[in-house]
Amino acid sequence: MEGGWERAREFSRRVGRGVADAGRASVRASRATAGGTVRASKATAKGAQKVGRATRRLTYANGADRTGLGRLIELSAGNSASDAMVTVALASTVFFGVPVGEARGSVALYLVITMLPFALLAPFVGPILDRFRSGRRYVMAGTLFGRGLLCFAMAAAVGPGDLPTLFIGALGVLVLSKAYNVSRAAIMPSVLPADITLVSANARVALFTLVSAGVAVPVGAGLTAWLGSAAALRIAMVAFLLLGVAAVRLPRHVDSPDLEEEGAPPRGRTLLKVGPAVAEAVWANVAIRVFSGFLLFFLLFLVQDKAVPWLEVRQAWAQDPFFDIPKTIALLAGAAGLGGLVGAAVANWTRNHAPQLIVLVTLAVTSTTTVLAAIFFNVWTALAISLVAAFAQELGKLALDAIVQREIGEEVRSSTFGVVEAVLQLAWVSGGLVGLVLSLSQSSTAGLVTLAVALTAALGWLLVTRRKRVRAANAELARQRAEAGEHDQQQQRTDPLDQTKPLTNPNA
């Protein structure tokens, strides 16, 4: 019996030592895990700091830190990322997840509603911004604060499914975003360093906004899937409010003095008053925007309807295709994103060399690509035309901004940009509606041929108009020179003395 108790005590001591050893091991493991987590957090923080320093060096290069261009680039990048967050948060409630037959009606309604505010507000947005030239920082901050409040309202409307509030909020965000872009484009000459041209500065802003939006889309999608659309909208609200504070802290020379003379009538801007160079660039960009909007909705619904060659079920190899609908849409979106980045990079590379020529060359490349895609339509030409559409839209718009910033005076620059933004938005919406209608035919050839004919006609009209304008200018110059020559000959006949020689005193 005594031996049994001894064995029991020994067994209990061993169990106790095992438990104690296990506890110490778990403590060491938890300390190691905590240490690993801390080290990982420190490494992540150091990596973020390095990325931030590298980004700051890029945004503040070539004197951009002294003029305020670097801070404007950072503000615009944050603005683009926040807009992308809002778009991703609203995607599941507004567009995606709707059956194809119902999606066409919803998208058409959305496009029409999108068109209305620009058609109604275009005559007023630009002049209002021009009247607040001395407070452009506060105008930009107001657009950011306003979007923050709209995000708060939309977040409250997501739960009960209040679609009118969501639509009104989305349209308000869109209008305020365009107003921010108009203000940002108008102040670009005020923050332009001596070593950077307008095209390069616009391209630098575009590069950082595209990259920030590309990063924000997957982050916003993850947050929306994890926390829901309402939480993602609240995060965007906080971002907009912080960006509004940063906008107020921009350099004071961003605000230009009011140069308008007292009692002078207000001057509006239409495409007939901006001059031939600006008008030509605007009409070329209108054609490109129609092309971009058409292509987006035309290809999207063709793919969803499986009306493209690589998704047709009647083909034997298409029973289990490599390019299914999600992969095709992802590839088209990736090609469009890459095209935008390439367009911004090319604009930065071209510097300020003949932006008028850049616009026409961009339209010519777009027309040629569309003709080739209509003849040889397959998955690769679809990717190519998506890339070219985004490339042309980005490069053409940057060249147009440089032309407006160079040709239009400070006192009406915002009005001009307001009209330009409204016209381009209406062109994109109109192209989207036409593409939506033609997608019902489920014929890629019919849509692309129509698009190619329209683009070629627009390019031919612009070239003919430009040639007539150049000939008229040359004729006017020759006429002025001839009149000047006749005037000199007539003056010599009436006064034979050489008027260019100094008179001398004959009594000297």
Secondary structure, DSSP 8 states (H G I E B T S, - for coil): -HHHHHHHHHHHHHHHHHHHHHHHHHHHHHHHHHHHHHHHHHHHHHHHHHHHHHHHHHHTGGGHHHHTHHHHHHHHHHHHHHHHHHHHHHHHHHTTTS-HHHHHHHHHHHHHHHHHHHHHHHHHHHHHHHHTGGGHHHHHHHHHHHHHHHHHHHHHHHTTT-HHHHHHHHHHHHHHHHHHHHHHHHHGGGG--TTS-HHHHHHHHHHHHHHHHHHHHHHHHHHHHHH-HHHHHHHHHHHHHHHHHHHHTS-GGGS------TT-------TTTS-HHHHHHHHHHHHHHHHHHHHHHHHHHHHHTT-SGGG-TTSGGGGS-SS-HHHHHHHHHHHHHHHHHHHHHHHHHHTTS-HHHHHHHHHHHHHHHHHHHHHS-SHHHHHHHHHHHHHHHHHHHHHHHHHHHHHS-GGGHHHHHHHHHHHHHHHHHHHHHHHHHHGGGT-HHHHHHHHHHHHHHHHHHHHHHHHHHHHHHHHHHHHHHHHHHHHHHHHHHH--S-TTS----TT-
